[in-house]
Amino acid sequence: MAEPLGAVANPAVERPTEESLFADHLRRLGENRAGVYAVHVHLSLLRPSNRQPNFIRIAARAFESLASQNDATLFKLSNDDLVVICRDVPVDEVDAAIYKVRALFHEDPLTWGAEGGLDDRFTTWYDLSKAADYSAFLTVAGNLAAEASDRRNRAAAQATAAMPGPPLEPRNVSEIKKRLQDTRIADMIDQQLAITVGPRGAGDALFRETFVSMAELQKRIAPNINLFGSTWLFQYLTEALDKRMLAVVARLGLAMEKEPISLNLNISTVMSREFQQFHRTVGTDTTGMVIEIQLIDVLADVGAFRDARDSLQEQGYSVLIDGLGPLTLQYIDVGRFGADYVKIGWNREFVSKFAQDRIQEMRDLVEHAGSERVILARAESEEALKWALGLGIRRFQGRFIDQLVQSMSVGDGV
């Protein structure tokens, strides 16, 4: 429901900010601080692309479960930070929640410092039973409350200035929807091969990922709008694009090619009428076809993912969870999702982050996840290939793989 205009015009009746509630809670602890500690999770320092509202909500859920089962209070601050204040809560339980959130943002440099170390910028811990920590955290709370008040005042001023004119976003959505419906996308469809490397170095085609370049799509339908700057607009666009892709892939007969293809789809698309029409069109050619679903989509609603997974697998599709990193394997048991494949995105920082003394640990994690199911994506160099082979990974996708395919014979299917 929209905020009443009076709430903007009359600050005296504004609801208290989460920051002010947090500061008040901290002050009310007073002298009764035995066994109390706090953790400040600095999500506000994440890269802007990782601070999407749905990502932040998923991160908060890890601590909501903790708070519901313990003497703990969670504060979700307006700058996206999370603060949890605990009394006599086992530290291991808080660590478990933090590990899940680190895994969610595993590609962001903010999470790469060792927890509790000098280079850890992701979390700050306070032992509130100690006067020095309590005093320091009171100062932090006061500063956060002041910053939140400033942000609210600026937002109110901007909202007041914008009231006479029509909102920008709805007009953009309507226009982009029409453009997407009327725009040809078949000529923007691209493919990238994923292969399985055998013991002698030869490779066999696994599938060809089939996708539309979002950068090219933006140039065609919204050259003056940053589609990636608005989470809800981008989500709307991907769902609409999913349905266009299904129609085009069916019409061009891409699903009937010799090599299986993969498609990136939202869970909502998998459960839609358009997907069922696509399935009726391609029929038995679904054998070997892979449907890729982003990890963030899975974690947003695991129940919906399981329904989609069961439906897909019953119809002959393979299911792939994309958007993982090595940290994900450490903190999330991906095997419980029942996917046929999981895809890890390569990042050169993995070489320095996972030193030789942790290689065996990583090898064990890959084996536990099912080495035959793990695919290393964005393999851009020989270094990436060697790193993955050392962990028992034999399935690859990326520019370096594209170059290899061009220079060598890769099985009968390439």
C-alpha positions as CSV (number, residue, x, y, z in Angstrom):
1,M,0.0,0.0,0.0
2,A,1.3,3.5,-0.8
3,E,2.5,5.7,2.0
4,P,-0.1,8.5,2.8
5,L,1.1,11.9,1.7
6,G,0.7,13.2,5.2
7,A,3.6,10.9,6.3
8,V,5.9,12.9,4.1
9,A,4.5,16.3,5.0
10,N,4.5,15.7,8.8
11,P,7.7,14.2,10.2
12,A,6.2,14.2,13.7
13,V,4.0,11.2,12.8
14,E,6.7,9.2,10.9
15,R,7.2,5.6,12.0
16,P,10.6,5.2,13.8
17,T,13.4,3.9,11.6
18,E,15.0,0.5,12.2
19,E,18.1,2.4,13.1
20,S,16.4,4.3,15.9
21,L,14.8,1.1,17.2
22,F,18.2,-0.6,17.2
23,A,19.8,2.3,19.1
24,D,17.0,2.4,21.6
25,H,17.3,-1.4,22.2
26,L,21.0,-1.0,22.7
27,R,20.5,1.7,25.3
28,R,17.9,-0.3,27.2
29,L,20.4,-3.1,27.7
30,G,21.9,-0.8,30.4
31,E,23.8,-2.7,33.0
32,N,22.2,-6.0,32.2
33,R,24.7,-7.0,29.5
34,A,26.0,-10.4,30.7
35,G,26.2,-12.9,27.9
36,V,25.2,-10.3,25.3
37,Y,27.1,-9.8,22.0
38,A,26.3,-8.3,18.6
39,V,27.3,-8.8,15.0
40,H,27.1,-6.1,12.4
41,V,26.9,-7.4,8.9
42,H,28.1,-4.7,6.5
43,L,25.9,-5.5,3.4
44,S,26.0,-1.8,2.6
45,L,29.6,-2.3,1.5
46,L,28.7,-4.8,-1.2
47,R,29.0,-3.9,-4.8
48,P,25.9,-2.1,-6.0
49,S,25.0,-5.1,-8.3
50,N,24.9,-7.4,-5.2
51,R,22.7,-5.1,-3.1
52,Q,19.4,-6.0,-4.9
53,P,16.4,-6.1,-2.6
54,N,15.7,-9.7,-3.1
55,F,19.3,-10.6,-2.3
56,I,19.1,-8.6,0.9
57,R,15.9,-10.3,1.9
58,I,17.4,-13.7,1.4
59,A,20.4,-12.7,3.6
60,A,18.0,-11.5,6.3
61,R,16.2,-14.8,6.4
62,A,19.3,-16.6,7.6
63,F,19.2,-14.5,10.7
64,E,15.4,-14.4,11.1
65,S,15.5,-18.2,11.7
66,L,18.2,-17.7,14.3
67,A,16.2,-15.0,16.0
68,S,13.0,-17.0,16.1
69,Q,14.7,-19.8,18.0
70,N,17.0,-17.9,20.4
71,D,17.1,-14.8,22.6
72,A,18.3,-12.7,19.6
73,T,17.0,-9.6,17.9
74,L,17.5,-8.8,14.3
75,F,17.6,-5.2,12.9
76,K,17.4,-4.7,9.1
77,L,18.8,-1.3,8.6
78,S,17.8,1.1,5.8
79,N,21.3,1.1,4.3
80,D,21.0,-2.7,3.9
81,D,23.2,-3.6,6.9
82,L,22.0,-6.3,9.3
83,V,22.6,-6.2,13.1
84,V,21.8,-9.1,15.3
85,I,22.0,-8.7,19.1
86,C,22.3,-12.0,21.0
87,R,22.1,-13.1,24.6
88,D,23.5,-16.5,25.6
89,V,23.3,-17.7,22.0
90,P,26.0,-20.2,20.9
91,V,28.4,-18.5,18.6
92,D,28.4,-21.5,16.3
93,E,24.7,-20.8,15.4
94,V,25.5,-17.2,14.5
95,D,28.5,-18.4,12.5
96,A,26.3,-20.8,10.5
97,A,24.0,-18.0,9.5
98,I,26.9,-15.8,8.5
99,Y,28.4,-18.6,6.4
100,K,25.2,-18.9,4.5
101,V,25.2,-15.1,3.8
102,R,28.9,-15.2,2.8
103,A,28.1,-18.0,0.3
104,L,25.2,-15.9,-1.2
105,F,27.6,-13.1,-1.9
106,H,30.7,-15.3,-2.6
107,E,31.7,-13.3,-5.7
108,D,31.9,-10.0,-3.9
109,P,35.3,-9.0,-2.7
110,L,33.7,-7.9,0.6
111,T,33.4,-11.6,1.6
112,W,36.9,-12.7,0.8
113,G,38.5,-11.8,4.1
114,A,38.8,-14.5,6.7
115,E,36.0,-14.1,9.3
116,G,37.3,-12.4,12.4
117,G,40.6,-11.6,10.8
118,L,42.1,-8.1,10.3
119,D,41.0,-8.2,6.7
120,D,37.4,-9.1,7.4
121,R,35.3,-6.1,6.3
122,F,32.1,-8.2,6.0
123,T,31.3,-8.5,9.8
124,T,32.2,-6.7,13.0
125,W,31.6,-8.4,16.4
126,Y,31.1,-6.7,19.7
127,D,31.2,-8.2,23.1
128,L,28.6,-6.0,24.8
129,S,29.4,-7.3,28.2
130,K,32.6,-5.2,27.9
131,A,32.2,-1.5,28.6
132,A,34.6,-0.5,25.7
133,D,32.7,-2.6,23.1
134,Y,29.4,-1.4,24.4
135,S,30.4,2.3,24.3
136,A,31.9,1.9,20.8
137,F,28.7,0.2,19.5
138,L,26.5,2.9,21.0
139,T,28.5,5.4,18.9
140,V,28.0,3.3,15.8
141,A,24.3,3.0,16.5
142,G,24.0,6.8,16.9
143,N,25.8,7.4,13.7
144,L,23.6,4.9,11.8
145,A,20.4,6.5,13.2
146,A,21.6,10.0,12.1
147,E,22.5,8.7,8.6
148,A,19.1,7.0,8.3
149,S,17.3,10.2,9.3
150,D,19.3,12.2,6.7
151,R,18.4,9.6,4.0
152,R,14.7,9.8,4.9
153,N,14.7,13.6,4.8
154,R,16.4,13.6,1.4
155,A,13.9,11.0,0.0
156,A,11.0,13.0,1.4
157,A,12.2,16.1,-0.4
158,Q,12.7,14.2,-3.6
159,A,9.3,12.6,-3.4
160,T,7.7,16.0,-2.8
161,A,9.5,17.5,-5.8
162,A,8.4,14.6,-8.0
163,M,4.7,14.6,-7.0
164,P,3.5,17.0,-9.8
165,G,4.9,14.8,-12.6
166,P,4.0,11.2,-13.6
167,P,6.2,8.4,-12.2
168,L,9.0,7.4,-14.5
169,E,9.1,3.7,-14.0
170,P,5.6,2.7,-15.0
171,R,5.9,4.6,-18.2
172,N,9.2,2.9,-19.0
173,V,7.7,-0.5,-18.3
174,S,4.8,0.0,-20.6
175,E,7.0,1.2,-23.4
176,I,9.6,-1.5,-22.9
177,K,7.0,-4.2,-22.9
178,K,5.6,-3.0,-26.3
179,R,9.1,-2.8,-27.7
180,L,10.0,-6.3,-26.5
181,Q,6.9,-7.7,-28.0
182,D,7.5,-6.0,-31.4
183,T,11.3,-6.5,-31.5
184,R,13.0,-9.3,-33.4
185,I,15.3,-11.2,-31.1
186,A,16.3,-14.2,-33.3
187,D,19.3,-12.4,-34.7
188,M,20.6,-11.7,-31.2
189,I,20.6,-15.3,-30.0
190,D,24.1,-16.6,-29.3
191,Q,25.4,-20.0,-28.1
192,Q,28.4,-21.1,-26.0
193,L,29.5,-24.7,-25.8
194,A,30.0,-26.6,-22.6
195,I,32.2,-29.7,-22.8
196,T,33.4,-32.7,-20.8
197,V,37.1,-33.3,-20.9
198,G,38.2,-36.9,-21.0
199,P,41.2,-38.5,-19.4
200,R,43.3,-38.1,-22.5
201,G,42.4,-34.4,-23.0
202,A,39.8,-35.0,-25.7
203,G,36.4,-33.4,-25.1
204,D,32.8,-34.3,-25.8
205,A,30.0,-31.7,-26.2
206,L,27.8,-31.5,-23.1
207,F,25.4,-28.8,-24.4
208,R,25.2,-25.4,-26.0
209,E,24.0,-22.7,-23.8
210,T,21.5,-20.6,-25.8
211,F,20.9,-17.0,-24.8
212,V,20.3,-13.4,-25.9
213,S,23.0,-10.8,-25.2
214,M,21.4,-8.4,-22.7
215,A,23.8,-5.6,-23.7
216,E,22.6,-6.0,-27.3
217,L,18.9,-6.2,-26.2
218,Q,19.3,-3.0,-24.2
219,K,20.7,-1.2,-27.3
220,R,17.7,-2.3,-29.3
221,I,14.8,-1.7,-26.9
222,A,16.0,0.7,-24.3
223,P,19.2,2.6,-25.4
224,N,18.6,5.4,-22.9
225,I,17.6,3.4,-19.9
226,N,19.8,1.4,-17.5
227,L,17.9,-1.9,-17.4
228,F,20.3,-3.2,-14.9
229,G,19.9,-0.3,-12.5
230,S,16.3,-1.3,-11.5
231,T,15.9,-4.8,-9.9
232,W,12.2,-5.0,-10.5
233,L,12.4,-3.8,-14.1
234,F,15.2,-6.2,-14.9
235,Q,13.3,-9.1,-13.3
236,Y,10.2,-8.2,-15.3
237,L,12.3,-8.0,-18.5
238,T,13.9,-11.4,-17.9
239,E,10.6,-13.1,-17.4
240,A,9.1,-11.4,-20.5
241,L,12.3,-12.4,-22.4
242,D,12.1,-16.0,-21.2
243,K,8.7,-16.4,-23.0
244,R,9.9,-14.8,-26.2
245,M,13.0,-17.1,-26.2
246,L,10.9,-20.2,-25.8
247,A,8.8,-19.2,-28.8
248,V,11.8,-18.4,-30.9
249,V,13.7,-21.5,-30.0
250,A,10.7,-23.7,-30.8
251,R,10.1,-21.8,-34.1
252,L,13.7,-22.1,-35.2
253,G,14.0,-25.7,-34.2
254,L,17.0,-25.1,-32.0
255,A,15.9,-27.8,-29.6
256,M,16.0,-30.4,-32.4
257,E,19.7,-29.9,-33.2
258,K,22.2,-32.8,-32.8
259,E,23.7,-31.3,-29.6
260,P,21.5,-30.6,-26.6
261,I,21.0,-27.0,-25.7
262,S,20.5,-25.2,-22.4
263,L,18.2,-22.3,-21.6
264,N,18.4,-19.9,-18.7
265,L,14.9,-19.5,-17.2
266,N,13.2,-18.1,-14.2
267,I,11.3,-20.6,-12.0
268,S,8.0,-18.7,-12.7
269,T,8.6,-19.3,-16.5
270,V,9.1,-23.0,-16.0
271,M,5.7,-23.2,-14.3
272,S,4.0,-21.0,-16.9
273,R,1.6,-21.8,-19.8
274,E,4.2,-20.6,-22.3
275,F,6.6,-23.3,-21.1
276,Q,4.0,-26.0,-21.4
277,Q,3.3,-24.9,-25.0
278,F,7.0,-25.0,-25.7
279,H,7.2,-28.5,-24.3
280,R,4.3,-29.7,-26.5
281,T,6.1,-28.2,-29.5
282,V,9.5,-29.8,-28.9
283,G,8.1,-33.1,-27.6
284,T,10.6,-35.9,-27.3
285,D,13.5,-33.6,-28.2
286,T,13.6,-32.5,-24.6
287,T,16.0,-35.5,-24.0
288,G,19.3,-34.0,-23.0
289,M,18.0,-30.4,-22.9
290,V,19.2,-28.5,-19.9
291,I,17.2,-25.8,-18.0
292,E,19.5,-23.4,-16.0
293,I,18.1,-21.7,-12.9
294,Q,20.1,-19.1,-10.9
295,L,21.0,-20.0,-7.3
296,I,19.5,-16.7,-6.1
297,D,16.1,-17.8,-7.7
298,V,16.4,-21.2,-5.9
299,L,17.1,-19.7,-2.5
300,A,14.3,-17.2,-2.8
301,D,11.8,-20.0,-2.8
302,V,13.2,-23.5,-2.4
303,G,9.7,-25.0,-2.4
304,A,8.9,-23.5,-5.8
305,F,12.2,-24.6,-7.1
306,R,11.5,-28.2,-6.1
307,D,8.2,-28.2,-7.8
308,A,9.8,-26.8,-10.9
309,R,12.7,-29.3,-10.8
310,D,10.3,-32.3,-10.4
311,S,8.2,-31.1,-13.3
312,L,11.2,-30.6,-15.5
313,Q,12.8,-33.9,-14.7
314,E,9.6,-35.8,-15.2
315,Q,9.3,-34.3,-18.7
316,G,12.8,-35.3,-19.6
317,Y,14.8,-32.2,-19.0
318,S,18.0,-31.9,-17.0
319,V,18.2,-29.1,-14.3
320,L,21.3,-27.0,-13.7
321,I,21.8,-24.5,-10.8
322,D,23.9,-21.6,-11.9
323,G,25.6,-18.8,-9.9
324,L,27.7,-20.9,-7.5
325,G,31.2,-20.4,-6.2
326,P,33.6,-22.5,-4.2
327,L,32.3,-20.8,-1.0
328,T,28.8,-22.0,-1.9
329,L,30.0,-25.6,-1.8
330,Q,31.4,-24.9,1.6
331,Y,28.3,-23.4,3.2
332,I,25.4,-24.8,1.2
333,D,24.8,-28.5,0.6
334,V,23.9,-28.1,-3.1
335,G,23.3,-31.9,-3.3
336,R,20.1,-31.5,-1.4
337,F,18.6,-29.5,-4.3
338,G,18.6,-32.6,-6.5
339,A,19.8,-30.8,-9.6
340,D,21.5,-32.7,-12.4
341,Y,24.3,-30.1,-12.7
342,V,25.7,-27.2,-10.7
343,K,27.8,-24.4,-12.3
344,I,30.6,-22.6,-10.6
345,G,31.8,-19.3,-12.1
346,W,35.5,-18.9,-12.3
347,N,37.3,-16.0,-10.7
348,R,41.0,-15.5,-10.7
349,E,40.9,-14.7,-7.0
350,F,40.3,-18.4,-6.4
351,V,43.9,-19.1,-7.0
352,S,45.1,-16.8,-4.2
353,K,42.1,-17.3,-2.0
354,F,42.2,-21.1,-1.9
355,A,45.8,-21.8,-1.1
356,Q,47.5,-25.1,-1.5
357,D,46.8,-26.2,2.0
358,R,43.1,-26.0,1.2
359,I,43.1,-27.8,-2.1
360,Q,42.3,-31.2,-0.6
361,E,39.4,-29.6,1.3
362,M,38.0,-28.1,-1.9
363,R,38.6,-31.5,-3.7
364,D,36.5,-33.2,-1.0
365,L,33.7,-30.6,-1.4
366,V,33.6,-31.1,-5.2
367,E,33.5,-34.9,-4.7
368,H,30.6,-34.5,-2.1
369,A,28.7,-32.3,-4.5
370,G,29.3,-34.9,-7.3
371,S,32.2,-34.1,-9.5
372,E,30.3,-35.5,-12.5
373,R,27.7,-32.8,-12.0
374,V,30.0,-29.7,-11.5
375,I,30.7,-27.4,-14.4
376,L,33.3,-24.6,-14.3
377,A,31.9,-21.6,-16.2
378,R,33.7,-18.5,-17.4
379,A,36.8,-20.5,-17.9
380,E,38.8,-17.7,-19.5
381,S,42.3,-19.2,-19.2
382,E,44.5,-22.3,-19.0
383,E,45.0,-21.4,-15.3
384,A,41.2,-21.8,-14.7
385,L,41.3,-25.2,-16.4
386,K,44.2,-26.4,-14.4
387,W,42.7,-25.2,-11.1
388,A,39.5,-27.1,-11.8
389,L,41.1,-30.3,-13.1
390,G,43.1,-30.3,-9.8
391,L,39.8,-30.4,-7.9
392,G,38.4,-33.2,-10.0
393,I,36.2,-31.0,-12.2
394,R,35.9,-32.3,-15.8
395,R,33.2,-30.1,-17.3
396,F,33.9,-26.6,-18.6
397,Q,32.5,-23.6,-20.4
398,G,34.0,-20.3,-21.3
399,R,36.1,-18.3,-23.8
400,F,39.2,-20.5,-23.3
401,I,37.1,-23.5,-24.1
402,D,35.8,-21.8,-27.2
403,Q,39.4,-21.3,-28.3
404,L,40.3,-24.9,-27.7
405,V,37.3,-26.1,-29.6
406,Q,38.4,-24.1,-32.6
407,S,41.9,-25.6,-32.5
408,M,41.2,-29.2,-31.8
409,S,38.7,-31.9,-32.6
410,V,36.3,-32.3,-29.7
411,G,34.5,-35.6,-30.2
412,D,31.9,-36.3,-32.8
413,G,29.5,-33.6,-31.6
414,V,31.6,-30.5,-32.0
